[in-house]
Amino acid sequence: MVMSQLRLVVISVFLVLISGCVLMTDAATRLASDLKEGAKLLLQSEKLELEIEHRPLSFPSGISGDYYVFLQAVDENNPVSGTLSIGSIKGNRSGTTSHLYYMTVPKDLRIKKESDEATYLLLRKTGLANQLKLRGEKAVEIISVR
């Protein structure tokens, strides 16, 4: 009896810890995570480009209804540039720069989507970041959003 109760407690704690990975994030952090995983896949492949599909979650701290995605271009002269922002047209918004650890954004990208639509972001391997001396000198750039 005690062993089965202990097992139940251990499993419960494990499930809480795993769910915390999703429960403690916001919409921007989840999009940045998808971009990070896409950049890793692209760098490990022979491909030059990879398109990432992202569908925002409504919970927790997520998107409900029509939404937008905005990626600000990275500017070497502006240390606060490069923000990724995602939000409901009439509600929650969140932003991050955590995607910049893995990639750069050479130009502003923005799109509005209906609630049931996915956003597609095109990643490309390129040396452009190094040539322009963009912050981070990354091997992957986000070049378009649709």
C-alpha positions as CSV (number, residue, x, y, z in Angstrom):
1,M,0.0,0.0,0.0
2,V,2.7,2.5,1.0
3,M,4.7,1.6,-2.2
4,S,1.8,2.3,-4.5
5,Q,1.1,5.7,-2.7
6,L,4.8,6.6,-3.1
7,R,4.7,5.7,-6.7
8,L,1.6,7.8,-7.2
9,V,3.3,10.8,-5.5
10,V,6.4,10.4,-7.7
11,I,4.3,10.2,-10.9
12,S,2.3,13.2,-9.8
13,V,5.4,15.3,-9.1
14,F,6.9,14.3,-12.5
15,L,3.7,15.3,-14.3
16,V,3.6,18.6,-12.6
17,L,7.2,19.3,-13.5
18,I,6.7,18.4,-17.1
19,S,3.5,20.5,-17.4
20,G,5.3,23.4,-15.9
21,C,7.5,23.7,-19.0
22,V,4.3,24.7,-20.9
23,L,2.5,26.3,-18.1
24,M,5.3,28.7,-17.3
25,T,5.7,30.1,-20.8
26,D,3.8,32.7,-22.8
27,A,3.0,32.9,-26.5
28,A,6.2,34.7,-27.5
29,T,8.4,32.2,-25.6
30,R,6.6,29.3,-27.3
31,L,7.1,30.8,-30.8
32,A,10.8,31.5,-30.0
33,S,11.1,27.8,-28.9
34,D,9.6,26.6,-32.2
35,L,12.1,28.9,-34.0
36,K,15.0,27.5,-32.0
37,E,14.1,23.9,-32.8
38,G,13.7,24.8,-36.4
39,A,17.1,26.5,-36.5
40,K,18.7,23.4,-35.0
41,L,17.0,21.1,-37.5
42,L,18.1,23.4,-40.4
43,L,21.7,23.5,-39.2
44,Q,21.8,19.7,-38.9
45,S,20.4,19.2,-42.4
46,E,21.7,19.7,-45.9
47,K,18.9,22.1,-46.7
48,L,19.4,25.8,-47.2
49,E,15.8,26.7,-46.0
50,L,13.2,25.3,-43.6
51,E,9.7,26.6,-43.1
52,I,8.4,26.4,-39.5
53,E,4.6,26.1,-38.8
54,H,3.4,27.8,-35.6
55,R,-0.1,27.6,-34.1
56,P,-0.5,29.7,-31.0
57,L,-2.0,28.1,-27.9
58,S,-4.8,29.9,-26.1
59,F,-3.6,28.7,-22.7
60,P,-1.6,29.6,-20.6
61,S,-0.9,33.3,-21.4
62,G,-1.7,32.6,-24.9
63,I,-3.6,33.9,-27.9
64,S,-7.4,33.8,-28.3
65,G,-9.0,35.1,-31.5
66,D,-7.3,36.8,-34.4
67,Y,-3.6,37.5,-33.8
68,Y,-0.5,39.1,-35.1
69,V,3.2,38.2,-35.3
70,F,5.9,40.9,-35.5
71,L,9.6,40.3,-35.7
72,Q,11.7,43.4,-35.4
73,A,14.9,43.6,-37.5
74,V,18.2,43.4,-35.6
75,D,20.2,46.6,-35.8
76,E,23.8,46.5,-34.5
77,N,23.5,50.1,-33.4
78,N,20.4,49.4,-31.3
79,P,21.0,46.9,-28.5
80,V,17.2,46.6,-27.8
81,S,16.3,45.7,-31.4
82,G,15.2,42.3,-32.6
83,T,12.1,41.8,-30.5
84,L,9.6,39.0,-31.4
85,S,6.1,40.0,-30.5
86,I,2.9,38.0,-30.8
87,G,-0.6,38.8,-29.5
88,S,-4.3,38.8,-29.9
89,I,-5.6,41.6,-31.9
90,K,-7.9,42.4,-29.0
91,G,-6.1,40.9,-26.0
92,N,-3.0,39.4,-24.6
93,R,0.4,40.3,-26.1
94,S,3.9,39.0,-25.2
95,G,7.4,39.6,-26.5
96,T,10.9,38.1,-26.2
97,T,14.3,38.3,-27.7
98,S,15.3,34.8,-26.8
99,H,15.2,33.7,-30.4
100,L,18.2,35.9,-31.1
101,Y,20.5,33.3,-29.3
102,Y,19.9,31.1,-32.4
103,M,19.2,33.4,-35.3
104,T,18.9,37.0,-36.6
105,V,16.2,39.0,-38.3
106,P,17.5,41.1,-41.2
107,K,14.3,43.0,-41.8
108,D,11.0,43.8,-40.0
109,L,8.4,41.0,-40.6
110,R,4.8,41.3,-39.6
111,I,1.5,39.5,-40.3
112,K,-2.0,39.3,-39.1
113,K,-3.8,36.0,-38.9
114,E,-7.3,34.7,-38.2
115,S,-7.6,32.6,-35.1
116,D,-7.7,29.2,-36.9
117,E,-4.7,30.0,-39.2
118,A,-1.1,28.9,-38.6
119,T,1.8,31.2,-39.1
120,Y,4.7,30.0,-41.3
121,L,8.2,31.4,-40.9
122,L,10.9,30.7,-43.3
123,L,14.4,30.1,-42.0
124,R,17.5,30.3,-44.2
125,K,21.1,29.4,-43.7
126,T,23.1,32.4,-44.8
127,G,26.3,34.3,-44.3
128,L,24.5,37.6,-44.5
129,A,24.5,38.2,-40.8
130,N,28.3,38.0,-40.7
131,Q,28.7,40.3,-43.7
132,L,26.4,43.0,-42.2
133,K,27.9,42.5,-38.7
134,L,24.4,42.1,-37.3
135,R,24.3,41.4,-33.6
136,G,25.1,37.8,-32.8
137,E,26.5,36.8,-36.2
138,K,24.2,33.9,-36.6
139,A,24.2,31.2,-39.3
140,V,20.3,31.3,-39.6
141,E,18.0,34.1,-40.4
142,I,14.2,34.5,-40.4
143,I,13.6,35.8,-43.9
144,S,9.8,35.7,-44.3
145,V,6.5,35.2,-42.6
146,R,3.2,34.1,-44.2
